[in-house]
Amino acid sequence: MPLSDLFKRSPKNESNKTNAGKAVNPSPDLDLISPEMQKKRYDAAMEFLKAFQERMPLVNGKPHAGTVLAVAARLAGTNLYRAMNYKKEVAPGTVVLSKEVDEVWPQLANLFALHC
């Protein structure tokens, strides 16, 4: 199973309405926060980290900082692109714009700043 499958949300129900016909906020997908899913995510992350460390090129016995950052950026961009569920064929190097990403960009930037 690809690592990205562990982070996908289940399909949304088509009817999110009450008897009165008013829209209701859907409840959080409890499967995503279950202990079993968290364990699967952790195991997948550890498996990826092991493979990553085995293949990371070393300079004088240490990973090259630019390469580590480039890999992290590529992984983040790929996961963001997959999360958008973009249906069109896109040539490599094409800029893909998304209103969803624009709306959550401040939160993503704050999260990045928190971990730096």
RACORFEN-V918118 format. One record per run of one state. SS is the DSSP state (a for helix, b for strand, c for the rest). FROM is the first residue (numbers start at 1). TO is the last residue. If there is no record, write none. Layout:
# RACORFEN-V918118
[[SS,FROM,TO] [SS,FROM,TO]]
This chain:
# RACORFEN-V918118
[[c,1,2] [a,3,7] [c,8,16] [b,17,17] [c,18,22] [b,23,23] [c,24,29] [a,30,33] [c,34,34] [a,35,55] [c,56,57] [b,58,59] [c,60,61] [b,62,63] [c,64,64] [a,65,83] [c,84,98] [a,99,115] [c,116,116]]
